[in-house]
């Protein structure tokens, strides 16, 4: 007779409580060639106290769309690590960047170029906050909790909803929230979104490259928690056709000058710069984003740049409170839910703070596509 999920959890807990005799487990996490996450575990002989204590590792890139079979070794270089909310104790999850055997960044490693930009503009103290929207599906690719073969009531009661029939899978969302906080991520909040079974979590504010690191790790933890609930996570920007909201990853941005009194001048200067590079940004703002940026469902047009105060239908939104106080931040509402955060934060830094030699995020993306 097959065990229930509760019985399986009880059996597993017996083993999770076993002593590890001084060893720790490091789960190495990386981004593959399709924009998905992979991971594998490694035993280390002592507690890790700094990033330079973590060894480099490798994997078969031909199995992850990152290398040909005749030259398949891809190297994992640890860039950040966090307490492991699943194994707990001194165990950790390690975010690793991918490099080829000649030391060059793998073509899907966009962190490398973004880090150059942030290092060159560290005096700008650029902060980011990302609002990650996502949709839940069951194991048979039906929207989780929706009537079999039918649809729920039209949008309206679901955004920040409370109560049965208005929110779905709150247990999963709460578990993910706690897992992120345990791992030390700057998860600043969560909420149910406009479409039923669509949720959002917010990461940040974080400085520079740290935001991309934390968003990828928060996504990894979401997939891992959802795995235990038998729920699939979709980051597609338009997971369901029809009169339903899409999913974005709104990007909040500020520099040191913008956060000071009188900072509105710098916000307006940044928006002017962004207006001149709309096409370049859209290239890096996620696949299938044209299905979402239609000018409907709280989105701007994909082809035309716009900005406004408290306008959720514009490309760039200035919050009402920022306009009133005269300083703060702005929100780029164009990025899709499936963005690579290194590309988005990288080109934002490049546009707002200035390009540098040998670092061009648009060319970086085109190199991947070739």
Order of alpha helices (4+ residues) and beta strands (2+ residues): alpha-beta-beta-beta-beta-beta-alpha-beta-alpha-beta-beta-alpha-beta-beta-alpha-alpha-beta-beta-alpha-beta-alpha-alpha
